[in-house]
Amino acid sequence: MQIRLSWPTGNITATLDADTPTAQALAKALPLTSTACTWGEEVYFDTGVAVSRETDARQVVEPGTVAFWTDGNALALPYGPTPISRGDECRLASPCNILGRLDGDARALATVRDGDPIRVELIHSQG
């Protein structure tokens, strides 16, 4: 399952594992528009989707991971260290459900500004 994230100065696609309950709940809510928040080198935003924390939720992830922060009903998209990271790691605010990976360079998210509108939509495969 692929999604596209768009904001005023750019866009990026991501590939999600469609088998997870969180990805399925998110897909049902798309398309959605939200307001971006930034926290160190992470972009996150409310999705209006409420799901439970999954058993494989993680707090430290690779840059470019698409994570779902259950405490805030938000997608969390780290591309570098956050204020609570140790060293260069991407440490999320709390354990998050892992949905997939951004396609391409996650640092494209560095152009997202706090308060930017951000849109998420499903990309339907051709054919």
N, C-alpha and C positions, 0 to 999 in steps of 0.2 A: 504494500500500500504506500503510495507516495502522496505527500502534501507539499503545498507551496506556501511559504511565508513571505508576505510583502509588507514593506514599510516605505515611507516617502522617498528614501534615498537608495533603496535596493530591494533585492529579494533573493531567496535561497530555497532549494527544495530539500526534502528529507525523505528517507525511506524508513517506514515503520514496520514493526512486526505485527501484522494484522491479527495474530492469534491471541494477543493478550486482552484481558477484559478492559483494561484502560484504553487501549488503542481502539477497540470496538465502540466504547462509550464516546470517545472523542470523535470518531468518524461520523457517528449519528448526529453530533452537534454542529458539524461543518456544513457550509462555510460559517465562519464567525469572525467578528471584528472586535478587537480589544484595545486597551491602552498599555503600551510597553512600559515596563519598569526596568531599571538597570541596577545591578548590585555587583560592584567590582566588574569583572569581565564575564558577566552573565546577564542575559535578557530573560525576563519572565513576565507573564501576563495571565490574568484571570481568563478562564475558559467557560465558566458557568457549569462545568462538568464536575460532579462529585463522585469520587470512587474511593474504594478502600486501598490502603497500602498493600501491595503484593508481597509475597514471601521473599522474592529476590530483590527487593528495593535496596538501593545503595546510596551512600552519601558522597563517596569519592568516585568520580567518573572521569572518563577521557574527554578532552575538549571535543566539541561537536556531538556529544551525546544529546539525544532528545529525551528529556526526563519529565515526569509529571509529579509536581509537588502537591501531594494529597492534602497537606495542611492548609494550602491556599487555593485549591482547585485550579492550579496554574500550570502551564507549560513552563519548564525551566530549561534554558538553552545556554549552557556554559561554553565559553570559547577560551577561557583562561582563568587565572586565579580569582577567587572571591575574597571578601574581607576576612573570612575565617580559614582560608587555605593555609596549609603548611608548605612553604616552598612554592613550586610551580603547579601543584595539583589543582584540580577543579573540585572544590569541596562545597557541596550544596548545603542549604540551611538545615536540612534534616533528610533522612533517607527518602529517596524518590523512586517511583516506578520507572523502569527503563523502557522506553517505547521504540527507540531506534537510533539512527545516526543522520546527521546532516550530510547532504551530498556536496562535495566540493569543500572549499575553504571556510571553516567555521568563523574565521576572523572577519568575514563579511558582516557579521553581526556587530562589529565595532562601530558601524555607522548608525546603529539604532540609538536614538536619544530618548531619555526618560520622558514619557508623555506622548511619544509618537503613536499614531494609530497603527495597529498591526493587524493584518488580515491573514487568516489561515483557511485554505481551501483544499479539497481533495483534487488530485490530478487523476483524471480518468484515462486509463490506458486506451490507446487507439486500437480498433480492430474488433 
